Amino acid sequence: MKYYPFALILILILSTECGNKSPKNNKSNLSAADSLMEMEYRTSLEFSLTEAEIDSALSARNISFSPSDKKEWENKGWLEYRVINGTKMYFNRALSNLLLLKSFHLNRSERDSAQASDPRILFRKNHTASVISKAGVSSVPVLPVNVEIAYTITVKPDVVPPGEIIRCWLPFPKENNQRHSEVYLLGISNEDNFLLAPDSATHRSIYMEEKARKGEPTVFKTAFSYTSYGQYFDPATLKILPYNKNSDIYKRYTREEPPHINFNEGVRQIADSLAGNETDPYKILKKFYYWFSDNIPWAAALEYSIIPDIPSYTLKNMRGDCGMQTFLLMSMLRYKGIPVKWQSGWMVPPQAENLHDWCEVWFEGVGWVPVDISYGLHDSNYTRLKEFYITGIDSYRMIVNDGISGELFPPKKFIRSEPFDFQRGEVEWTGGNLYFDKWDYDIKINYSRGRN
């Protein structure tokens, strides 16, 4: 198992955080940024299980194994570990990932059968069938859902000295997308001291400050509503034109954005082998999508801040969560000259709300088309439904980000807990960043169907 050097990780994060700032500000940010010890700390949180604890957990789940079985799982990356200070330490979610990966590779039919009866999958399947039916051949947004959200970040007591100011950025829905409308701020815990990021910001946020009090949690609350739409582009009706390679869209969205959108050797090899001589961008996308569905199962991910190159990591381990799969897909598409941009925020279906990443592909003459790589293919004989997420998206989304590694509003002084995406929020004080283990978040959602 490769053990990534912390210095490299920190350089990558700092170059991302400070890339658009002046040299003077760069120096200030570098001197104020979290030290290498912060990266070591983040890694120790992710890899906190000893070998004895993993063995005990395997036995508790009645998973019989020999030393050679365990070694094989480790070599495949199914049971992920790192050697930290001379001790083998396992990823917190190594056991659940092992079960997922064994099921995907060794019990595929049983796994697919279980998924087919999963209420969440059935809800998604029925809803997306309705999106297809309602959209017809128009590809306009359909089936609006009115969403009302109460979001809370709670900083744990005494992680900041009493009297110090805590700065907090919470996610807020974007408005510059045809799949979002009627975005309203309904309430906020500090009405006298907040800033709403402009909709043009890469990451849409709402910013607040509060003073820490001894022995008490510091709470940041916001409530908002918006209307979200599903959308479907029928591949049979797409009239895709040749790309204008001199356009700003083409130049911007076919370039690398290191560290996680890159054309490394693995990306080039897999993209070339799958695309072959094909030049139609939709057909290339479809080939890539089927390969992901057959080969890259969803699995819980490390925090992105401790992974230097997500596409390489995903290819090496042949697994990844929604963001890891999206970073790899985007790298492959951009390498093949197909413009694609990051989009993320939350998935908000009833009883299944969570952080989520996906992307949008630009087809000349069509526009931006949503693609959700980690949702995969539906189990259906109806081709349009089976392949829905290659050119479609459901109504249960909240778009927060239209890109990666943007600057927060107002700018953050220290490196972020998540340097590339923005979904949970960010928190800091004058003494440094407050990492995810220093605070909790809570999402509460109410729904009503809109009119279409």
Backbone torsions as a table, in degrees:
resi	resn	phi	psi	omega
1	MET	NA	125.3	-178.6
2	LYS	-70.9	135.5	179.0
3	TYR	-110.0	104.2	-171.7
4	TYR	-70.1	134.8	178.7
5	PRO	-67.4	133.0	-177.6
6	PHE	-64.0	-33.6	-179.3
7	ALA	-60.9	-42.5	178.9
8	LEU	-63.1	-44.1	-179.7
9	ILE	-59.8	-46.7	-177.2
10	LEU	-64.6	-40.7	178.7
11	ILE	-60.7	-42.8	179.6
12	LEU	-62.5	-42.7	-179.3
13	ILE	-67.2	-46.4	-178.0
14	LEU	-65.0	-37.2	179.0
15	SER	-66.2	-33.6	177.0
16	THR	-71.1	-46.3	-177.1
17	GLU	-65.5	-34.9	-170.1
18	CYS	-108.3	5.9	-170.6
19	GLY	-59.9	-28.6	-176.5
20	ASN	-106.1	18.1	-176.8
21	LYS	-105.4	162.8	179.2
22	SER	-70.5	160.6	178.4
23	PRO	-56.0	-39.1	-180.0
24	LYS	-62.6	-45.4	179.4
25	ASN	-68.4	-34.0	176.3
26	ASN	-57.8	-47.3	-179.1
27	LYS	-61.2	-41.7	179.6
28	SER	-63.5	-44.6	-179.3
29	ASN	-67.1	-39.0	179.3
30	LEU	-64.0	-40.7	-178.2
31	SER	-71.8	-28.5	-178.2
32	ALA	-92.6	-11.5	-172.4
33	ALA	-68.4	158.5	176.2
34	ASP	-57.8	145.6	-176.2
35	SER	-81.2	177.3	175.0
36	LEU	-59.6	-27.4	177.4
37	MET	-61.2	-31.0	177.4
38	GLU	-65.0	-40.5	178.0
39	MET	-66.5	-39.1	176.6
40	GLU	-63.5	-39.2	179.8
41	TYR	-64.4	-45.3	179.8
42	ARG	-61.4	-40.9	-179.9
43	THR	-67.4	-39.5	179.4
44	SER	-64.4	-31.6	176.2
45	LEU	-67.8	-39.0	-179.3
46	GLU	-72.0	-36.7	-177.8
47	PHE	-112.7	80.8	-172.6
48	SER	-115.1	-0.1	-177.1
49	LEU	-98.8	130.0	177.0
50	THR	-78.6	167.8	178.5
51	GLU	-62.7	-38.5	178.4
52	ALA	-63.2	-38.7	179.5
53	GLU	-67.8	-38.5	177.0
54	ILE	-66.0	-44.7	178.9
55	ASP	-60.2	-41.9	179.2
56	SER	-64.2	-41.0	180.0
57	ALA	-66.5	-39.4	176.8
58	LEU	-62.4	-44.0	179.5
59	SER	-64.7	-38.7	180.0
60	ALA	-64.2	-27.3	178.4
61	ARG	-92.3	9.6	179.7
62	ASN	58.2	37.0	176.7
63	ILE	-96.1	106.9	178.9
64	SER	-79.6	140.3	-178.5
65	PHE	-157.6	151.3	174.0
66	SER	-104.1	166.0	175.1
67	PRO	-55.0	-35.4	-179.9
68	SER	-72.0	-34.8	175.4
69	ASP	-60.1	-48.5	-177.9
70	LYS	-62.8	-40.6	178.4
71	LYS	-63.0	-40.7	179.0
72	GLU	-63.1	-44.3	178.9
73	TRP	-61.6	-39.4	179.5
74	GLU	-66.7	-42.7	-178.9
75	ASN	-65.2	-33.0	178.2
76	LYS	-79.2	-11.6	-176.3
77	GLY	83.5	8.7	178.2
78	TRP	-73.5	-27.9	178.5
79	LEU	-123.4	90.6	-165.8
80	GLU	-83.9	135.2	178.7
81	TYR	-145.3	167.0	168.8
82	ARG	-140.0	150.3	175.4
83	VAL	-90.4	114.2	-177.0
84	ILE	-118.8	119.1	-177.6
85	ASN	52.4	40.9	175.7
86	GLY	82.1	1.9	-177.8
87	THR	-118.2	134.7	176.9
88	LYS	-74.4	120.2	-178.9
89	MET	-124.6	137.9	-173.3
90	TYR	-103.9	149.3	176.5
91	PHE	-58.1	139.0	-177.6
92	ASN	-53.3	-33.5	-176.7
93	ARG	-109.6	26.4	-178.7
94	ALA	-62.7	-39.6	-177.5
95	LEU	-68.0	-48.1	179.7
96	SER	-63.1	-36.6	176.1
97	ASN	-65.1	-40.3	178.3
98	LEU	-58.5	-44.9	-179.7
99	LEU	-64.3	-41.5	178.1
100	LEU	-62.4	-44.6	-175.1
101	LEU	-73.0	-38.0	174.8
102	LYS	-61.7	-41.3	179.3
103	SER	-63.9	-42.6	-178.2
104	PHE	-64.9	-44.2	-172.7
105	HIS	-90.3	-31.0	-171.7
106	LEU	-110.3	-22.2	-177.9
107	ASN	-132.2	50.8	-171.1
108	ARG	-61.7	-44.1	-177.9
109	SER	-65.8	-40.0	178.2
110	GLU	-65.1	-40.6	178.7
111	ARG	-64.2	-47.4	-178.5
112	ASP	-62.6	-36.8	178.7
113	SER	-65.9	-40.6	178.7
114	ALA	-65.9	-39.8	179.8
115	GLN	-66.6	-35.4	-178.2
116	ALA	-62.7	-25.5	180.0
117	SER	-102.7	3.0	179.1
118	ASP	-68.7	124.3	-178.4
119	PRO	-56.7	-34.5	-180.0
120	ARG	-67.8	-40.3	178.0
121	ILE	-68.2	-40.2	179.2
122	LEU	-64.4	-41.0	176.9
123	PHE	-60.5	-46.5	-179.7
124	ARG	-61.6	-43.2	-177.8
125	LYS	-64.6	-45.2	179.7
126	ASN	-65.2	-40.8	-179.3
127	HIS	-65.8	-45.7	-178.0
128	THR	-68.0	-30.7	173.4
129	ALA	-62.3	-37.1	177.8
130	SER	-68.9	-36.7	177.6
131	VAL	-62.1	-44.9	178.7
132	ILE	-59.8	-47.2	-178.2
133	SER	-62.9	-44.6	-177.3
134	LYS	-70.4	-37.3	-177.2
135	ALA	-68.9	-34.4	-176.7
136	GLY	59.4	-127.1	179.5
137	VAL	-107.4	9.1	-171.1
138	SER	-85.6	-29.5	-176.4
139	SER	62.1	15.8	175.9
140	VAL	-80.6	153.9	177.6
141	PRO	-60.1	139.2	-175.2
142	VAL	-139.1	174.2	175.9
143	LEU	48.9	64.1	-179.6
144	PRO	-65.9	143.5	174.8
145	VAL	-125.0	124.9	177.0
146	ASN	-84.3	123.3	-174.2
147	VAL	-118.7	130.3	175.3
148	GLU	-121.0	124.9	-172.4
149	ILE	-125.0	135.0	167.9
150	ALA	-110.8	121.7	-175.6
151	TYR	-122.4	133.3	-176.4
152	THR	-132.1	133.9	167.7
153	ILE	-112.5	127.1	-178.9
154	THR	-119.5	110.9	178.0
155	VAL	-81.2	131.3	-174.6
156	LYS	-65.2	151.9	-178.5
157	PRO	-60.2	139.5	168.2
158	ASP	65.9	18.9	172.0
159	VAL	-81.5	-13.9	176.1
160	VAL	-128.5	137.8	-180.0
161	PRO	-58.0	144.4	178.9
162	PRO	-55.3	139.8	178.3
163	GLY	91.1	-16.7	178.9
164	GLU	-77.2	149.2	180.0
165	ILE	-86.6	128.7	174.8
166	ILE	-100.9	128.8	179.5
167	ARG	-103.3	133.3	-173.7
168	CYS	-137.8	133.7	174.2
169	TRP	-114.1	123.0	178.2
170	LEU	-111.3	148.7	-179.9
171	PRO	-68.5	149.3	-179.6
172	PHE	-146.0	142.5	-175.1
173	PRO	-69.0	141.4	176.1
174	LYS	-79.3	159.2	-177.1
175	GLU	-118.5	-11.9	-172.7
176	ASN	-89.1	33.3	177.9
177	ASN	-131.0	138.4	-176.4
178	GLN	-65.0	-13.4	178.5
179	ARG	-90.9	4.6	174.9
180	HIS	-126.2	141.1	173.1
181	SER	-152.7	167.8	174.2
182	GLU	49.7	55.8	178.2
183	VAL	-85.8	122.3	-177.4
184	TYR	-131.3	136.3	170.2
185	LEU	-84.1	121.1	-175.3
186	LEU	-98.4	-27.9	-178.5
187	GLY	-174.7	160.6	-178.0
188	ILE	-156.2	147.3	-173.3
189	SER	-73.3	-23.6	178.8
190	ASN	-129.1	86.0	-175.0
191	GLU	-68.4	-18.9	-177.1
192	ASP	-93.2	-5.4	-173.1
193	ASN	-150.3	76.1	176.1
194	PHE	-148.3	157.7	176.9
195	LEU	-134.0	129.4	176.0
196	LEU	-98.6	123.9	-179.7
197	ALA	-62.6	145.2	175.8
198	PRO	-62.3	152.1	-177.7
199	ASP	-64.5	-20.8	179.5
200	SER	-75.4	-11.6	-179.1
201	ALA	-64.4	145.1	176.5
202	THR	-57.4	-44.1	179.5
203	HIS	-114.4	118.1	-179.7
204	ARG	-84.0	124.9	-175.6
205	SER	-140.9	164.2	169.7
206	ILE	-126.4	128.9	-169.1
207	TYR	-110.1	139.0	176.9
208	MET	-142.5	160.8	173.7
209	GLU	-128.2	145.2	174.8
210	GLU	-144.8	153.3	178.7
211	LYS	-91.1	132.4	178.3
212	ALA	-70.1	140.3	177.6
213	ARG	-122.2	139.7	-175.8
214	LYS	-58.9	129.4	175.1
215	GLY	74.4	4.5	-176.6
216	GLU	-122.4	145.6	171.8
217	PRO	-70.7	154.5	174.6
218	THR	-107.4	121.8	-170.2
219	VAL	-113.1	131.7	175.0
220	PHE	-118.9	123.3	-177.4
221	LYS	-126.7	144.4	171.4
222	THR	-146.0	151.7	175.8
223	ALA	-135.1	139.0	-178.4
224	PHE	-153.0	164.9	176.5
225	SER	-135.3	157.1	176.8
226	TYR	-162.9	166.7	175.7
227	THR	-112.8	128.5	-177.9
228	SER	-114.4	142.5	-176.5
229	TYR	-121.4	149.4	168.2
230	GLY	-87.1	165.0	-179.7
231	GLN	-154.4	143.2	179.3
232	TYR	-143.0	131.1	175.4
233	PHE	-108.8	113.6	179.6
234	ASP	-72.0	116.0	-178.3
235	PRO	-56.0	-29.8	-177.6
236	ALA	-68.5	-19.8	-177.5
237	THR	-107.3	-0.9	-179.2
238	LEU	-70.0	127.3	175.9
239	LYS	-110.8	87.5	-174.4
240	ILE	-88.6	126.4	-179.7
241	LEU	-94.1	163.5	173.3
242	PRO	-60.5	144.7	-178.3
243	TYR	-68.7	140.0	168.9
244	ASN	-85.8	98.0	-172.4
245	LYS	-74.3	-5.1	175.9
246	ASN	-96.6	-2.9	-177.9
247	SER	-74.3	155.1	178.3
248	ASP	-63.1	-39.9	-180.0
249	ILE	-60.9	-46.6	-178.1
250	TYR	-63.2	-46.5	-177.3
251	LYS	-64.7	-42.2	-176.8
252	ARG	-70.1	-41.5	-169.9
253	TYR	-101.4	14.9	168.8
254	THR	-118.1	8.6	-179.4
255	ARG	-96.1	162.4	174.4
256	GLU	-72.9	148.3	170.9
257	GLU	-131.9	80.0	-177.3
258	PRO	-59.1	151.2	7.8
259	PRO	-91.1	-13.4	-166.5
260	HIS	-104.5	-5.6	167.6
261	ILE	-117.6	99.1	-172.9
262	ASN	-147.6	160.8	-177.0
263	PHE	-107.2	58.6	179.5
264	ASN	-70.7	174.0	-173.9
265	GLU	-59.9	-41.3	179.9
266	GLY	-63.0	-41.9	177.9
267	VAL	-61.4	-47.1	-178.3
268	ARG	-62.2	-43.1	-176.2
269	GLN	-66.0	-47.4	-176.8
270	ILE	-70.0	-38.0	179.6
271	ALA	-65.5	-44.2	179.9
272	ASP	-65.8	-41.3	-177.3
273	SER	-67.5	-36.0	-179.7
274	LEU	-78.0	-41.7	-177.3
275	ALA	-72.4	-34.8	-178.0
276	GLY	57.7	-130.3	-179.7
277	ASN	-94.6	5.0	-177.8
278	GLU	-66.4	139.0	178.5
279	THR	-119.9	-14.8	178.8
280	ASP	-70.6	120.4	-173.9
281	PRO	-63.4	-34.8	178.1
282	TYR	-67.2	-42.0	-179.0
283	LYS	-66.2	-35.0	176.1
284	ILE	-66.1	-46.4	177.3
285	LEU	-56.3	-44.7	-178.8
286	LYS	-63.0	-42.3	177.2
287	LYS	-60.3	-44.7	179.0
288	PHE	-61.8	-43.2	-175.8
289	TYR	-62.4	-45.9	179.5
290	TYR	-63.2	-37.6	178.5
291	TRP	-63.3	-43.3	176.9
292	PHE	-59.8	-47.0	-177.7
293	SER	-61.4	-32.2	-178.9
294	ASP	-86.5	-21.1	-167.8
295	ASN	-128.5	-21.9	-174.6
296	ILE	-118.7	88.9	179.3
297	PRO	-73.0	154.8	173.5
298	TRP	-69.0	138.2	173.2
299	ALA	-151.3	153.8	179.7
300	ALA	-61.1	143.4	-172.6
301	ALA	-112.9	154.4	167.1
302	LEU	-65.2	159.7	170.1
303	GLU	-60.9	134.8	-173.4
304	TYR	-62.5	-26.0	-176.4
305	SER	-65.9	-14.7	179.6
306	ILE	-108.6	14.1	176.5
307	ILE	-114.6	115.9	-176.7
308	PRO	-69.3	-32.6	-173.7
309	ASP	-146.3	96.1	-174.1
310	ILE	-65.4	-42.9	176.8
311	PRO	-57.4	-42.6	178.6
312	SER	-64.2	-43.1	179.5
313	TYR	-60.5	-44.2	-177.4
314	THR	-66.2	-42.0	178.1
315	LEU	-67.7	-39.1	-179.5
316	LYS	-64.3	-42.5	-175.9
317	ASN	-94.8	-10.9	179.6
318	MET	52.2	49.7	175.8
319	ARG	-168.0	166.4	176.7
320	GLY	171.9	156.1	175.7
321	ASP	-80.2	-171.4	-173.8
322	CYS	-59.4	-43.4	-178.4
323	GLY	-70.3	-38.3	179.9
324	MET	-65.9	-42.7	176.9
325	GLN	-63.7	-38.8	-179.0
326	THR	-67.5	-41.8	177.4
327	PHE	-59.9	-42.2	179.7
328	LEU	-67.1	-46.7	178.8
329	LEU	-58.8	-44.7	-179.3
330	MET	-62.6	-39.6	178.5
331	SER	-63.2	-42.3	179.6
332	MET	-65.3	-45.1	-178.8
333	LEU	-66.1	-46.7	-179.8
334	ARG	-62.3	-38.7	177.9
335	TYR	-59.5	-34.7	179.3
336	LYS	-86.6	9.9	175.1
337	GLY	79.0	25.6	178.7
338	ILE	-109.4	115.2	-177.3
339	PRO	-65.2	135.5	179.8
340	VAL	-151.9	141.3	179.0
341	LYS	-126.8	151.4	178.8
342	TRP	-72.2	141.3	170.7
343	GLN	-144.2	140.6	-177.6
344	SER	-162.1	174.9	-179.9
345	GLY	160.2	-111.0	179.2
346	TRP	-132.1	152.3	161.2
347	MET	-97.2	133.6	-172.1
348	VAL	-129.2	38.4	174.4
349	PRO	-69.3	153.7	-178.7
350	PRO	-55.1	131.9	177.2
351	GLN	66.1	11.7	-178.4
352	ALA	-142.3	26.4	-179.1
353	GLU	-66.8	142.7	-178.5
354	ASN	-169.3	167.8	172.6
355	LEU	-68.3	146.1	-177.7
356	HIS	-157.8	148.4	179.3
357	ASP	-125.7	145.3	174.5
358	TRP	-153.7	-163.2	-179.6
359	CYS	-152.1	175.4	175.1
360	GLU	-131.4	132.3	179.0
361	VAL	-102.7	137.6	178.4
362	TRP	-93.2	118.7	171.7
363	PHE	-108.1	121.0	-179.0
364	GLU	-58.2	131.3	-178.7
365	GLY	86.8	-9.2	-179.6
366	VAL	-116.1	-49.6	-178.2
367	GLY	114.9	-158.8	-178.8
368	TRP	-81.6	127.5	-177.9
369	VAL	-118.6	124.1	-177.8
370	PRO	-70.6	142.6	178.3
371	VAL	-137.8	124.4	175.9
372	ASP	-114.5	101.0	-172.9
373	ILE	-73.3	-35.1	-174.2
374	SER	-81.2	-18.0	175.7
375	TYR	-70.4	-26.5	172.6
376	GLY	71.3	-167.0	-177.5
377	LEU	-87.2	137.0	172.2
378	HIS	-70.6	147.5	172.2
379	ASP	-79.2	93.2	-176.3
380	SER	-156.6	148.0	174.2
381	ASN	-86.1	-8.4	178.3
382	TYR	-87.5	109.7	-169.3
383	THR	-57.5	-44.3	-177.4
384	ARG	-62.5	-38.7	177.6
385	LEU	-71.3	-43.8	179.1
386	LYS	-55.6	-42.8	-174.0
387	GLU	-100.3	19.4	-173.1
388	PHE	-50.8	-47.9	-171.4
389	TYR	-77.9	1.2	171.7
390	ILE	-75.1	-32.6	-179.5
391	THR	-138.9	30.9	-178.8
392	GLY	-153.7	170.5	179.4
393	ILE	-153.9	148.5	-177.7
394	ASP	-82.1	174.4	-177.1
395	SER	-81.6	-9.2	-171.9
396	TYR	-98.4	70.9	-180.0
397	ARG	-135.9	156.6	164.9
398	MET	-130.8	115.4	-179.1
399	ILE	-85.7	120.2	177.9
400	VAL	-112.8	-33.2	-172.3
401	ASN	-125.9	135.9	174.2
402	ASP	-118.7	37.1	-179.1
403	GLY	163.4	-177.7	-178.7
404	ILE	-121.3	157.1	169.2
405	SER	58.2	30.7	174.9
406	GLY	-78.4	166.8	177.7
407	GLU	-84.4	138.9	177.0
408	LEU	-75.3	165.2	-178.0
409	PHE	-125.9	115.5	-6.3
410	PRO	-69.6	167.7	-175.9
411	PRO	-59.2	143.9	175.6
412	LYS	-83.0	143.5	-176.9
413	LYS	-86.3	-27.2	-176.7
414	PHE	-118.0	162.1	178.5
415	ILE	-58.2	147.3	-174.6
416	ARG	-81.4	158.7	171.9
417	SER	-65.6	-38.6	173.3
418	GLU	-120.3	98.8	-172.5
419	PRO	-72.1	-15.5	-170.8
420	PHE	-112.0	-39.2	-178.6
421	ASP	-112.5	175.8	178.6
422	PHE	-151.0	102.6	-176.8
423	GLN	-132.8	-43.9	-179.6
424	ARG	-84.2	-34.2	-174.8
425	GLY	123.8	178.7	178.6
426	GLU	-140.4	146.5	-178.4
427	VAL	-140.7	140.5	176.3
428	GLU	-154.8	169.9	171.1
429	TRP	-142.5	-175.4	-175.7
430	THR	-64.8	-19.3	179.7
431	GLY	-87.8	-4.3	177.7
432	GLY	138.4	-175.8	178.7
433	ASN	-71.5	147.0	171.0
434	LEU	-104.6	110.4	-175.3
435	TYR	-72.9	170.3	-173.3
436	PHE	-57.1	-27.8	-179.2
437	ASP	-75.0	-7.7	-179.4
438	LYS	-93.3	-4.9	-179.5
439	TRP	-153.4	161.6	179.3
440	ASP	-121.0	159.1	175.9
441	TYR	-129.5	156.4	-178.2
442	ASP	-143.4	133.8	179.1
443	ILE	-116.9	126.5	172.9
444	LYS	-123.5	130.6	-171.5
445	ILE	-129.0	136.6	168.6
446	ASN	-119.8	148.6	-176.1
447	TYR	-128.5	154.7	163.7
448	SER	-153.3	146.5	-179.7
449	ARG	-74.8	135.0	176.5
450	GLY	-86.4	179.1	176.7
451	ARG	-101.9	146.5	-177.2
452	ASN	-130.3	NA	NA
